[in-house]
């Protein structure tokens, strides 16, 4: 199962997670009619709306707080984010 591999958890844990997300109406599951062993998972409209609202909040935070930073501070912050972006996938590879 691709989700289990990507998250580094068991298929059973993925199944439990998907059941919970589906009960809370965050996802929709459907079976591929051409390959009944293949399951499609997609975000529900509720989840898409939630994510869009979160993006708006993030933009408001960026506009309010990041705009107060100097160019040097933004450069430093960008360097830190880039370093973390490199480290996090590497840490996940070491676990698997």
Secondary structure, DSSP 8 states (H G I E B T S, - for coil): -HHHHHHT--HHHHHHHHHHHHHTTSEEEEE-TT-TT-EEEEE-HHHHHHHHHHHHHHHHHHHHHGGGS-HHHHHHHHHHHHHHHHHHHHHHHHH-
